[in-house]
Amino acid sequence: MAKIILASHGGLSKGMKVSMIVGDLAKDIETYSLLPGQNSEDFYQEVLKEAKECEEQILILCDIKGGSVHTALSKLAVLDNVMVFSGMNMGLVLDAVMKGLNGKLELAEANDLIEAAKDGMTVMNGMTSEDDEDF
């Protein structure tokens, strides 16, 4: 089983913990929140220590690509057991939890998670389209 870490600016990571949907499957998800006055380097050091001691794969889901949280934690991707994602959304978190149950996630599966997260995004307005028939 993969270890999952959610990291964000503010309280987003805590809100993304999917306990309400998947119950106990989310009990081991860790969250890191960069709050005003804090330094992302601090939790980078904490996660680095943990990652070096961990035999499991670690999936780190960050909020904004290129943001300070993502930039700091991306340095962990040099470790063999760490994958760092950006653009965290609820679909990505749920899929990561479910796929992480099956053991180590391969790069192709990680890319599938990203594609599924993108596919889950839509925009709706008052206009109709041919796709509306699918609903």
C-alpha distance (Angstrom), angle and dihedral (degrees) to the residues before:
residue distance angle dihedral
M1 . . .
A2 3.79 . .
K3 3.79 121.4 .
I4 3.81 112.3 -124.8
I5 3.79 125.4 -150.3
L6 3.81 122.3 -174.8
A7 3.81 114.9 -158.8
S8 3.78 129.5 -178.2
H9 3.75 150.1 140.7
G10 3.80 110.9 -86.0
G11 3.79 120.6 -11.0
L12 3.80 98.0 -37.9
S13 3.81 93.6 108.9
K14 3.80 91.7 55.4
G15 3.81 90.2 49.0
M16 3.81 90.8 50.4
K17 3.80 92.9 57.5
V18 3.78 98.6 113.5
S19 3.82 99.5 -148.9
M20 3.81 91.9 127.6
I21 3.81 90.1 59.4
V22 3.82 105.2 34.0
G23 3.80 100.8 23.5
D24 3.80 115.2 -160.4
L25 3.80 92.6 7.6
A26 3.81 86.1 78.0
K27 3.79 96.9 48.7
D28 3.81 94.5 100.6
I29 3.81 96.7 45.6
E30 3.78 110.2 118.5
T31 3.78 123.0 -149.7
Y32 3.79 130.6 -155.4
S33 3.79 121.5 -169.2
L34 3.78 124.4 -169.0
L35 3.78 105.5 -145.6
P36 3.81 128.6 -173.5
G37 3.78 110.2 -72.6
Q38 3.81 93.8 21.1
N39 3.77 127.1 111.0
S40 3.81 121.6 -132.4
E41 3.80 88.3 -145.9
D42 3.81 88.1 70.9
F43 3.78 95.0 63.0
Y44 3.81 90.4 37.8
Q45 3.81 87.4 62.8
E46 3.81 91.2 46.3
V47 3.80 94.0 49.9
L48 3.82 91.6 42.8
K49 3.80 90.6 57.6
E50 3.80 90.8 47.2
A51 3.81 93.5 46.6
K52 3.78 93.0 51.4
E53 3.81 90.3 52.8
C54 3.81 95.9 42.3
E55 3.79 122.1 93.5
E56 3.80 92.7 -169.0
Q57 3.76 125.5 84.8
I58 3.81 112.5 -97.8
L59 3.80 121.1 -146.1
I60 3.80 112.3 -163.4
L61 3.80 115.1 -165.5
C62 3.82 113.6 -165.0
D63 3.78 129.3 -171.1
I64 3.82 108.8 -131.4
K65 3.79 126.1 27.4
G66 3.78 107.8 -123.6
G67 3.81 93.9 10.4
S68 3.78 119.8 130.4
V69 3.81 93.5 -97.3
H70 3.81 93.3 49.9
T71 3.81 92.7 42.9
A72 3.80 92.8 52.1
L73 3.79 96.7 44.5
S74 3.82 94.7 41.3
K75 3.79 87.1 73.5
L76 3.81 86.3 71.5
A77 3.80 91.7 65.1
V78 3.81 88.9 85.1
L79 3.81 87.3 74.1
D80 3.80 114.2 90.5
N81 3.80 93.8 -130.0
V82 3.83 98.1 49.8
M83 3.82 131.9 86.2
V84 3.80 119.1 179.7
F85 3.81 121.0 -156.6
S86 3.80 129.0 -171.5
G87 3.80 130.6 -158.7
M88 3.80 95.0 50.1
N89 3.80 114.7 -161.8
M90 3.80 133.4 162.2
G91 3.81 93.6 -97.7
L92 3.79 91.2 53.3
V93 3.81 92.1 48.1
L94 3.81 93.3 49.2
D95 3.80 93.1 47.3
A96 3.82 91.8 46.6
V97 3.80 90.9 51.8
M98 3.80 92.3 49.6
K99 3.82 95.9 43.8
G100 3.80 91.7 41.6
L101 3.80 89.1 63.3
N102 3.79 89.7 68.4
G103 3.78 95.7 62.8
K104 3.78 128.9 -109.5
L105 3.79 116.4 18.7
E106 3.79 114.7 -137.5
L107 3.80 122.8 -144.5
A108 3.82 93.3 -105.4
E109 3.82 89.9 53.7
A110 3.81 90.0 48.1
N111 3.78 89.4 53.8
D112 3.82 88.9 49.2
L113 3.82 88.6 55.0
I114 3.81 90.1 54.4
E115 3.81 92.7 48.0
A116 3.82 91.7 48.7
A117 3.82 90.3 49.7
K118 3.81 89.6 51.8
D119 3.81 91.7 46.7
G120 3.80 89.3 54.3
M121 3.79 90.9 63.0
T122 3.78 119.5 92.0
V123 3.76 140.0 153.7
M124 3.79 123.2 -137.3
N125 3.78 129.7 -167.6
G126 3.80 137.8 161.1
M127 3.79 93.0 -76.5
T128 3.78 122.7 90.9
S129 3.75 127.9 -137.3
E130 3.79 139.3 -169.8
D131 3.82 88.6 -96.4
D132 3.81 91.1 64.6
E133 3.79 89.3 82.2
D134 3.82 88.9 72.0
F135 3.79 90.8 67.5
